[in-house]
Amino acid sequence: MTTLTTVQVTEQGIFVPRQLLRNLGEVEVVQHRDYVLIKPKNMTARFKGFVHPQVTVEALHEDYEESLLEGAGL
């Protein structure tokens, strides 16, 4: 569910209503060129069990190592 909320821009910065952040716990702010993202600091803990992986951790590590070798031209 997406909710559109208006925030207040002041001389000190942007005022984000507390109720928007109440269930997030500790947050981090990620700044990109075109936008700023406020998200829970530990997304893994927040969504644990929500997504079920189709590959093993070992397979992910192997794929990562192979991609590094390919990138190095080996």
N, C-alpha and C positions, 0 to 999 in steps of 0.2 A: 504494500500500500504506500503510495506516494502522497505526501501532504505538502502543499505550497503554503509557506509562511512568509510574511513580510517581516524583514528585520530593519532595525533603525541604524542608520549611519550617523555617527557623531564625530566631533573633532578628535575624540580619543580613539575611535575605531568603530567597529560594528558591534551592536548590541544584539546578542542572540538570546531569546527568552529561555530561561532555565528549564522550562517544561520540555523543550526540544531535546535537552541533553540528559534528562533525569534517569533514563534507563541505560545510558551508555557507559557509566563508570568513568574510568580514566580515558581521556580522549587524546588523539594526536591530530595535528593540522598538517595536511599535505598541500604544498603550494605547487601548482603547475602553471604553465604559461598563461592558460586561458581561464583557469578556475582555481578555487581553494576548496579543499575537501576536509570536512571534520568527520572523523570516524573513531569508533572504539579502538583503544590502543591495542587490545588483544582480540583481534577478530577470530583467531583460531578458537579460543576458549568460548567466545560468544556463540559460535556456530558449530561447535563440536557435535558430531553426530548428524548434522543437517545434510551434509554431502557425503556420499559413500564412494570412496575411490575405486576405480576400476583396475588400477595397477598397484604393484607392491612398491614399497620404499626402495628396495634393492633395484628394481627395474628403473625407477626414476633416477637413481644415482648412476646407473650404467648408461642410461640415455644422455644424462648430463655430461658424463666423462667423454662419451663418444662425440657429442657436439663440440666439446672443447678441442678434441683432436682434429675434427673436421675443420674447425675455424682456424687452427694453426697450420692447416695444410698437410697434416701427417696421415 
